[in-house]
Amino acid sequence: MADNLRGVEAVYRIIDALKTELLSNDFCNKVTLGTLTEIDLAKMTIFPLSHITLDTVTHNENTLSFSITIYNLDIVEISKDLPADDIYGNDNLVYIWTNQLYVINRLVSRIKQSTIYNDGWELENIPISDFINKEMENMLAGFQTTIVITVPNDISKC
């Protein structure tokens, strides 16, 4: 009998592993799943937020490759004080970028070196993180990163 936590059941395993790792980070307050438009981004208590979007599944011969986008976001706060300099301005944008880069960098590093890899999971791509700069209605900043995780497929072609 095939391991029912492989192949198509890996969706649960991937989501749980990502959620657990993200929540273990001090710069992540909440993890959500789905489309970003489904989240009430006006709730101040959910930030800093990591949001997981499942994009595609590629059906390889003996594996399934899941393309997943992870958003690491926080709300930019603007001070009423005059900026101390022209580089950093009077907001916490660079602070957010620093913290959220740490969150996604740690996640990617842990996927590469963790027992996930020993379970037959592999990080297929070299992730690229795109800056998010004061976007959406409440001026969110952080990163958007797409990763591809490949897992064994337990459904035989025979």
N, C-alpha and C positions, 0 to 999 in steps of 0.2 A: 504494500500500500504506500502511495506517495505521501511525502511530508505535506500536510495540508497548510503549512505556513510558507510554502514556496509558491512560485508562480503567481496565479491570480490572487491568492490570499495574501501575497506580499504587500498589497496596498495597506492593510492594517498595520503590518509590521513596520513599514517605512514611515507611515504617519506617526506611530507611537514612538519610534526611535528618534525622529526629528523633534517631536514635541518634548520628549524627555530631555534631550540634549539642550535644546533652546531654553527651556525653563530652568535649567541648572545654572544659567548665566545670570549674574546680577543685573545686567543691562537689558533683560527681557522680563517684562511683567506679565505678558499674556501671549498665548499662541492661538491663532485662529486658522480656519481652513475654509476653502471655497473661493469664490470670486471676491475681490477686494471691495466691490460695490455692495456686497451683502453685509459688510461690517459697519456698525455705527461709529464712524470715525470722530464724531463729536464728543464721545465719551472720553473725558480726560483721564479717567482712572485706568484705562486699558494700555496706556503708553508707559514705557517703550513697548512696542508690539512687534511680534514676528508673525507674519502671515504666510501660510503655505497654499500655493495654487498648484494643483496637479494639471499639467499641460497635455502631455501625450504619452502613449505607450507604443513602443516599437516591438513588434513580434519577430524576434530573431529565431534562428533555428532551434536553439536550446535555452534561450534566455529571453527575458522581457526587460526592456530598457525604459525606465520611467523618467521623463523630463519633468522637472519640478522647479517652479519659481518660488523663491523665498524673498519676501519683503521684510526688511528690518527698519522700523520707522519710529520716530519720536516727533513731538511737536516743538517747532521752533518758537522760542520765547524771545520777544524783542524788549529790550530795556528802554525806559524813557530817558535814561542818561545819554549824554553825548558819547559817541564812540571814542574809545581810548586811542585807536589807530585806524587806518584805512584798510588794513588787511582783515582783521577779525571783526570789525564793525561793532554793533551794539546788540548782538544776539548770540545764541548758543549753537549756531549752525556747525562750526568746526568741532565743538564738543560732541554733538550728536554724531557727526560723521566718524569721529574717533571711536566712540563707544560702539556704534553699530557695525563698524568695520571689524572691531574686536569680536563681536557676536558671530558674524558670518565666517570670519577667518578661523575662529575656534571650531565652529561646526564643521567646516570643510576639513580642517586638520584632523578632527576626531573621526570623521568618516573614513579618511585615508588610513588611519592607524588603529581603528577599533576592531572589536570582535565582529562587527558587521561585515567587514571584509573577509574574515575567517569563515563566516557562514555562507560564503559564495557570493557576497555582494561586492560590487566594484563601483568606484566612482569613475565613470567613463570619460568625462570631459575635463578640461581644465577650466574651472569656473571663472567667469568674469563678472565682477560686481559693478553695476552702473550706479552712479551717484543720483540720488533724488534730492532736489534742492527746492524747498519751500513750495511743494505741490499740494494740490487738492484744497478743499475749502478751509482747512485749519493749518495750512503751512507745514506740511510734514516734510521731514528730511530723513535721509538714511541711505539704504542701498537696496537694489533689486538684483538678485543673483539667480541664475539658472544653473541647476546641476542635473546630471544624468546619472541615475543609479541603475545598474544592471543586476538582475537577480536570476537564479536558475528558474527555468520553466519546467514544471513537473508534468505537464501534459505532453505525452509522447506523440510524435507524428506517425507512429506505426499503429 
